[in-house]
């Protein structure tokens, strides 16, 4: 593994996220749930031994059976400072087709069609089967992507720095009546589409709701069984064949991006680490 970069001082948000991740890891191990650090979280674990210094999020994924079991275990309950929301167990204000674990001691307002008021969060994705060959998987992803883009247009906010076409799609979607395209129904149908292929019987799998499109589709052997990785002062589970996985997504992942590209890409309206969003 890499992890040769010197440790950096954690930001206040990263400290909150690390505490959440410690709790989540312990919960999954207690209930024998497979989970994986994916995307930038795995990249940070391997290359930096923890957070990518300029990053302020955590991406986790569970095979669909474990993801569903997690939702059943966590739905409708508070666990200390944390609450879990998922596409099928959330109110109409929730606008994601995957799950999130929220820190209820904080307030984070996201730029959505209706500003989403929650707390600092972990992103929790399902890993789904996509069949026994990459061609089948790509075709499946294309169908899902069409529905996903519709959902993002229905729920998203106009954002500075985003392409003109994406902002135009968001504005145009506001004219669609809810009886034609209800965001909650689209969200649930999107989740159902992702379940089409059984994870443990598919030779190819993927995070169908991830940010990297076709690069999220990999052989199930690459995901493998969860492997422990040092992450700051804890240990987390991650993809078994990290070299193949990170190269598939990022290319030369050992090379640091230019300094002007080392920034978070979240679209937050405001963040308060001292006040609970439940008080609003």
JOWOGI-V500837 format. One record per backbone hydrogen bond with DSSP energy under -1.0 kcal/mol. NH is the residue of the N-H (numbers start at 1). CO is the residue of the C=O. Records with the same first field share a line. If there is no record, write none. Layout:
NH=CO, CO
//
This chain:
15=11
16=12
17=13
18=14
19=15
20=16
21=17
22=18
23=19
24=20
25=21
26=22
27=23
28=24
29=25
30=26
31=27
33=28
36=61
37=237
38=59
41=38
43=39
44=40
45=41
46=42
47=43
48=44
50=44
55=52
60=123
61=36
62=125
64=127
67=63
68=64
69=65
70=66
71=67
72=68
73=69
74=70
75=71
77=74
79=82
82=79
83=102
85=100
89=86
94=91
99=124
100=85
101=122
102=83
103=120
104=81
106=103
107=272
108=118
109=270
110=116
111=267
112=110
113=155
116=110
118=108
122=101
123=58
124=99
125=60
127=62
128=206
129=197
130=204
137=133
138=134
139=135
140=136
141=137
142=138
143=139
144=140
145=141
146=142
147=143
148=144
149=145
150=146
151=147
152=148
153=149
154=150
155=151
156=152
162=159
167=163
168=164
169=165
170=166
171=167
172=168
173=169
175=172
176=173
180=177
181=177
186=182
187=183
188=184
189=185
190=186
191=187
192=188
193=189
194=190
196=193
202=199
204=131
205=218
206=128
208=206
210=207
215=212
216=213
217=214
218=205
220=203
222=219
223=219
224=220
227=238
229=236
231=234
232=49
234=231
236=229
238=227
240=223
241=222
242=240
245=241
246=242
247=243
248=244
249=245
250=246
251=247
253=251
255=252
261=258
262=259
263=261
269=109
270=109
272=107
277=106
279=276
280=277
//
